[in-house]
Amino acid sequence: MKAFRMKQCVIIFFLLVAILSGCTLKRPPRGMPVKKAPSVETHVDQSGGLSDYITGESKFEIKSVTSIREDGTRDQVTIDGKNFDLSIPASITDKKLKLKVIFKNGKRANVEIELPKREPIDSYDTFADQMNEAINDMDENAETRFPSTVKDGTFIADDKNDAQTWVHIQEGKLLGLSMIAGEEAATPELAAITVAFILNYEVDNDKVFRAFNDLFETGEASTVTSNGYQFTFDIYDYNLYIDIIKAVD
C-alpha cells in the first residue's frame, strides 16, 4: 500500500510540474524584457521667429510620419532614413502635437509632443509704427516698411534691397520677426532693421553685434538674449538669417 501511494504521489507531482511548466511557457521568462514599441527621440527648437521646428530620430528606418495638430491639421513631414523633421507655426498658447510613426519593419509608434506657447514681442500696431519711424529717421537708404494693417498669420512684411522681412502674428500680436538676405548688398538693409529694433526695445547694442560677428568667425549659428529679447543669427545655403523672438524666462 505504501509503495502504491508513493507511486501515486510521484505521478501527481510530475503532472503538476508539467501543467505549471505549460503555463509559464505562455509568458516571457523572468528577467527577459517585454517587447515595446520602437522608441522615437524628438527635439523642439523654438529659436525661429516664425515656427517651432521639430526633429525626430529612431533606431529603425522610417516609412512614414503623420503629424496631427489639436485642431486636426496635418503638416508635411520630411523623412530621411531614421530621421524626420517638420515645422509648426508658433503659437500664443500651449499646444500638443501627435505623431504617428510607421517603420519599414512594420512596427509603429505614437508620440505626443508639448509645444510651449510663445510670448509676444509687442502688439503689431505699436511695433510697426515704432519700427517705421526709427528706420525712416535712421537711414534714408533703408527701404523696408511694415504695413500698418495686417491679419493674423505668417507673411512677408516687405521685400526691399534683396532683403525679405517676415512677421508672424496671432491675435494682433507679433510673436516673431525673421529676416533673410541672399546677397551681400542686402546686409545694410538687415542692419538697419536690426538697429531700429535695438533702439525701440532698449536692447544692448554691443551684445547683439558681438553675436553677429561670432557667426562669421565660427560659421555656426549664434544666439544672444538682451532685455528679454532673443536674437539668432545663422547662415544656411548662402543666405543670412536673423530671427528675433521674446525670450522665455
C-alpha positions in Angstrom: 0.0 0.0 0.0 2.8 2.4 0.9 4.6 1.8 -2.3 1.4 2.3 -4.3 0.6 5.6 -2.5 4.2 6.8 -3.1 3.9 5.9 -6.8 0.6 7.9 -6.9 2.3 10.9 -5.3 5.2 10.8 -7.7 2.8 10.7 -10.7 0.7 13.6 -9.3 3.9 15.6 -8.7 5.1 15.2 -12.3 1.7 16.0 -13.6 1.7 19.3 -11.6 5.2 20.2 -12.8 4.1 19.5 -16.4 0.9 21.7 -16.0 2.8 24.5 -14.4 5.6 24.3 -17.0 3.0 24.6 -19.7 1.5 27.7 -18.1 4.8 29.5 -17.7 5.7 29.0 -21.3 2.8 31.3 -22.2 4.5 34.2 -20.5 8.0 35.7 -21.0 10.6 34.1 -18.6 11.5 36.2 -15.6 14.3 38.6 -16.3 13.5 38.8 -20.1 12.5 42.3 -21.4 9.0 42.7 -22.7 8.9 43.9 -26.3 7.9 47.5 -26.6 7.1 49.9 -29.5 10.3 51.3 -31.1 11.4 54.5 -29.3 11.5 57.8 -31.1 13.5 60.7 -29.7 12.3 64.2 -30.6 13.6 67.7 -30.1 11.7 71.0 -30.4 13.6 74.2 -31.5 11.7 77.4 -30.8 14.5 79.9 -31.6 13.0 80.7 -35.0 10.8 83.8 -35.4 8.0 82.1 -37.3 7.8 78.4 -36.5 8.5 75.6 -34.0 11.0 73.2 -35.7 10.7 69.6 -34.6 13.2 66.8 -35.4 13.0 63.1 -34.6 15.3 60.1 -34.6 14.8 56.4 -34.2 16.9 53.2 -34.4 14.8 51.9 -37.3 14.3 53.0 -40.9 11.1 55.2 -41.1 8.4 54.6 -43.7 6.0 57.4 -42.8 5.2 60.0 -40.2 1.8 61.6 -39.7 1.7 64.8 -37.8 -1.7 65.9 -36.3 -2.3 69.1 -34.5 -5.1 69.6 -31.9 -7.4 71.1 -34.5 -6.9 68.1 -36.8 -4.5 70.0 -39.2 -1.9 67.7 -40.8 1.6 69.0 -41.6 4.1 67.9 -44.1 7.0 65.8 -42.7 10.3 65.3 -44.3 11.8 61.8 -43.8 15.5 60.8 -44.3 16.2 57.2 -43.3 16.0 57.1 -39.5 15.3 60.8 -39.1 12.5 63.2 -39.8 11.7 66.9 -39.4 8.7 69.3 -39.7 7.7 72.8 -38.7 4.6 74.1 -37.0 3.6 77.8 -36.8 4.5 79.3 -33.5 1.5 79.7 -31.1 0.4 82.2 -28.5 -1.0 79.3 -26.4 0.4 75.9 -25.3 -0.2 73.2 -27.9 0.1 69.4 -28.3 1.2 67.6 -31.4 0.6 63.9 -32.1 2.9 61.9 -34.3 2.1 58.5 -35.8 5.3 56.8 -36.9 5.3 53.7 -39.1 8.7 51.9 -39.6 9.8 49.9 -42.6 9.9 46.8 -40.5 6.2 47.1 -39.9 6.4 48.4 -36.3 4.6 51.5 -35.2 5.0 54.2 -32.5 2.8 57.1 -31.3 4.4 60.2 -29.9 2.9 63.3 -28.2 4.9 66.5 -28.1 4.3 69.5 -26.0 4.8 72.9 -27.8 5.1 75.7 -25.2 3.4 79.0 -26.0 5.4 81.9 -27.4 5.4 85.3 -25.6 4.5 88.2 -27.9 7.1 90.8 -28.7 4.5 93.6 -28.8 1.1 94.4 -30.3 1.8 94.5 -34.1 0.3 98.0 -34.5 2.8 99.5 -31.9 5.7 97.6 -33.4 5.0 98.7 -36.9 4.6 102.4 -36.0 7.8 102.5 -34.0 9.9 100.5 -36.4 8.8 102.5 -39.5 9.6 105.8 -37.7 13.0 104.6 -36.5 14.1 103.2 -39.9 13.0 106.4 -41.6 14.9 108.6 -39.2 18.0 106.4 -39.0 18.9 105.6 -42.6 17.5 107.2 -45.7 18.8 104.3 -47.8 16.9 101.6 -45.9 13.5 101.0 -47.7 11.8 98.3 -45.5 8.5 99.5 -44.1 6.0 97.4 -42.1 2.3 97.6 -43.3 0.0 99.3 -40.8 -2.9 97.0 -41.3 -2.4 93.2 -41.2 -4.3 90.0 -40.5 -3.2 87.1 -38.3 -0.7 84.7 -39.9 2.8 84.4 -41.4 3.7 86.6 -44.3 6.4 88.8 -45.9 6.0 92.3 -44.4 8.4 93.8 -47.0 11.0 92.8 -49.6 13.4 95.6 -50.4 17.1 95.8 -51.3 17.3 92.0 -51.7 16.2 91.5 -48.0 12.9 89.8 -47.1 11.3 90.6 -43.7 8.8 88.1 -42.4 6.4 88.5 -39.4 4.3 86.0 -37.5 1.1 87.5 -35.9 -1.6 86.0 -33.7 -4.4 87.8 -32.1 -3.0 91.1 -33.4 0.3 90.5 -31.6 3.8 90.0 -33.1 5.2 86.6 -32.0 8.3 86.7 -34.1 10.4 88.5 -36.7 12.6 86.8 -39.3 14.9 88.4 -41.9 16.6 86.8 -44.8 19.3 88.2 -47.1 20.6 86.3 -50.1 23.1 88.9 -51.3 25.9 90.7 -49.6 24.3 94.0 -50.7 21.3 93.2 -48.6 23.3 93.2 -45.3 22.9 97.0 -44.8 19.1 96.7 -45.1 19.0 94.0 -42.4 21.4 96.0 -40.2 19.0 99.0 -40.4 16.0 96.9 -39.3 18.0 95.3 -36.5 19.3 98.6 -35.2 15.8 100.0 -35.3 14.6 97.2 -33.1 17.6 97.7 -30.8 16.7 101.3 -30.3 13.0 100.8 -29.8 13.2 97.9 -27.4 16.3 99.1 -25.5 18.5 96.2 -26.4 22.2 96.1 -25.7 23.8 97.0 -29.0 27.2 95.6 -28.2 25.9 92.2 -27.2 23.9 91.8 -30.3 26.7 92.7 -32.7 29.2 90.5 -30.9 26.8 87.6 -31.6 26.5 88.7 -35.2 30.3 88.8 -35.6 30.6 85.3 -33.9 28.5 83.9 -36.7 31.1 84.9 -39.3 34.1 83.8 -37.2 32.7 80.3 -36.4 30.3 79.7 -39.2 27.8 78.4 -36.7 24.5 79.8 -35.5 24.9 82.4 -32.7 22.3 83.4 -30.2 22.1 86.2 -27.7 19.5 87.5 -25.2 19.2 91.1 -24.1 16.4 92.9 -22.2 14.1 89.9 -22.7 14.6 89.5 -26.5 16.4 86.7 -28.2 18.4 87.2 -31.4 19.6 84.3 -33.5 22.0 84.7 -36.4 22.6 81.9 -38.9 23.8 81.1 -42.4 22.2 78.4 -44.5 22.5 77.8 -48.2 24.5 81.1 -48.5 21.6 83.0 -47.0 21.9 85.1 -43.9 19.0 84.7 -41.4 18.2 86.9 -38.4 15.4 85.8 -36.1 14.0 87.9 -33.2 11.6 86.5 -30.5 10.6 87.2 -27.0 12.9 85.2 -24.7 11.5 82.6 -22.4 12.2 83.2 -18.7 
